[in-house]
């Protein structure tokens, strides 16, 4: 994927702007600016198929002259590309034929025609022999998937890439695939796997077509905090030189991570509040905003309570810089959901922890699974008797 070094793919920049246009938290003046930028980018790149979709969805206003102009340019460019393909097939070698088909694939990607781009990429794949070049075609497919947030396409493409690596493939592409898969996992709420894949890629990150390195570190820290234990978080994130060199550039992220690890809960809540808008307006994290907010609070409350057999609600509220009523309401919800192992003595104003015994939990799980198995066997025996 030549020519994309350290530059985010323009279509993904466009996708982010389109996402922001749908958000109520973005003010109207900013939306006017975004709408102009989106329109200008579409006109410059002759993205008629996307433009018609956006007009139908009432994101942009109809400009028939603009559509006619783009359609005319698209037809003209396709004619040239088809002539190059015909010439290559008639007069040149297999490599030139492949390059001509690839050029047509990239043109469809540029104008935002998803179906024709995928179709043409399949044709190009049929003309491709080298594993590395086949991998590049998969990466193009993945970029289309992330533009349209088509998780079925992304999942199938990742599986296809892994099969290709069994035939061979260089480490640079393998490392890049980890970031693509990590982004897919994060976008589908598998934060644990996403954190592992991102952490594996910190020192080898070259996937600038997806997002800048700062954004990659942002995702790595957020997914790691709710996935790793304290020891692993310290080793892999808090003390990681690659993270330390960048984290200061991202507002609130350093305070968010360090205050959690250092148990400065009041500072943590302040940084946490500052980060919420950044997470809410992130295209990949937005669908999981409420879930992430719950998970990070579970982590921080569990960490605080781990140090005590019992503690007053007032002391906990003071540590977090919030009111007693807020903590009482928060903990009630998490306890009821089975997220926190403690109970509230409202009369005494005390929290009592009751950490689950690992052996007892395993015993209960075994009994439960045994009951389930016996029920299945009984149902099966009735079917056989019939």
Secondary structure, DSSP 8 states (H G I E B T S, - for coil): -TT-TT---HHHHHHHHHHHHT-TTS-HHHHHHHHHHHHHHHHHTT-HHHHHHHHHTTSS---HHHHHHHHHHHHHHHHHHHHHHHHHHHHS-HHHHHHHHHHHHHHHHHHT-HHHHHHHHHHHHHT---HHHHHHHHHHHHHHHHHHT-HHHHHHHHHHHHHHHHH---HHHHHHHHHHHHHHHHHTT-HHHHHHHHHHHGGG---TTT--HHHHHHHHHHHHHTTS-HHHHIIIIIT-HHHHTTGGGSTTHHHHHHHHHTT-HHHHHHHHHHHHHHHHT-TTTGGGHHHHHHHHHHHHHHHHHTT-SEEEHHHHHHHHTS-HHHHHHHHHHHHHTTSS-EEEETTTTEEEE----HHHHHHHHHHHHHHHHHHHHHHHHHHHH-
